[in-house]
Amino acid sequence: MGASSVRYGSDSDGTQQHLGLLGEMAGSWQGTGFNLIARPDFAGHANLYLQLNQTSETYDVNPIGSPVPNRACGCDGVDLYGVTYLHKVRDAATGSALHIEPGMWMIQPVVDYPPEKPPTGGQIVYRMASIPHGNSILAQGAATRFSGTPVLATSQDPFAFSSFLSFNSTPITGVVPPAEAIMNAHGTSEAGTSRTDHLKPFQQYDLTVPEGPKNPRTPYDTNPPDPALPSELLGVAMQDVVNDPITLLQSVVRKQVAEGYSFEGVAINVMTQARVGFRNKVNDPYGPYTTVHPPNSDGGLTNSPFLLGGVPTGGMGPNAQTTLVYATLWIEKLTHPTRPPMMQLQYAQMCVINFRILLMPNQGIVGWPHVSVATLRKSFG
């Protein structure tokens, strides 16, 4: 059946059926999370400013009530179905705005031209997002059902259903698509790396080194001032949170398992390109790595001319050029022997942002991981 020529709104059951694995995403979600981003510190004359925020977040999702016809030349057109969303992130301590993102999640049927098929029992999905800094992304991947404990698998936790092996914050050598970024292994720390090139460890990531004018990090010189960093969050040592923010999601799930909850749901894995590499050993930025090609992953992103800076015309290089986005989103139904079931949405997202080490402009471009995680519950709205 080809693409629709007339588009009427569907009834509720029909809309839900067409949404498939995205169906339970619809609704209003709210909760808390954590955000880590390294950004240039031109005014402060430091290599970088490491901004850390505990977050308060809302994620409002609405179904698109009619088909979206995609026309084609090499095959019949197809009808797409999906949802719109608005994601708002605030600093949990001050209530100040951090992020706003309108976007869409769409389901693509199986097509023959080009040949694309989802994993068995899954669906091809893509996410389109607009960010006010001047970025637009299209990240494609797959949605699949799961039954068991979600989140990233590590040596400490047998959690699973993310296609990505690490959400580590340690900087990497900057690359631009279609080149393959090589991310550091889960558990890698800046203090633990031994490097001989320009990517020597940066003190901002080492919480044993106090923040200050030469080592700018939240809460230093923020307006309004953030409270001092706690020693731990959700039972996780703050240094571990900085190294791998996804440990916060693991802590939430570990506590819920201990309380007797069981999990089932949908895992969605998307990326803006087809492949990404992950180092195999902790604190080994030059060692062997594994290339990951999640099912159906591909896409692209754009940056405003301001973010591209002097590239390709020379100068200092990019101001803050986003080169890679990958993310896992878990839509979870939690059941308990004696308590009512609840719906939970967790996500982990990695954005790699390129800019130079400002005090060493001739040492090349660095890829700075921007990691965001959150745990949200379906709310009244």
Secondary structure, DSSP 8 states (H G I E B T S, - for coil): ----SS-----HHHHHHHHGGGGGG-EEEEEEEEEEEEEEETTTTEEEEEEEEEEEEEEEEEE--S-EEE--SSS--EEEEEEEEEEEEEETTT--EEEEEEEEEEEE--EETTEE--STT-EEEEEEEEETTTEEEEEEEEEEEEES-BS---SS---B--S-S------EE---TTS--EE--TT--TTT---SSS----GGG-TTS--BTTB-BTTTT-SS------SEETTEEHHHHHH-TTHHHHHHHHHHHHTT-EEEEEEEEEESSS-EEEESSTT-TTS-EEEE--TT-EEEEEE-HHHHTTTTT-TT--SSEEEEEEEEEEEEEEE-SSS--EEEEEEEEEEEEEEE-TT-TTS-EEEEEEEEEEEEEE---
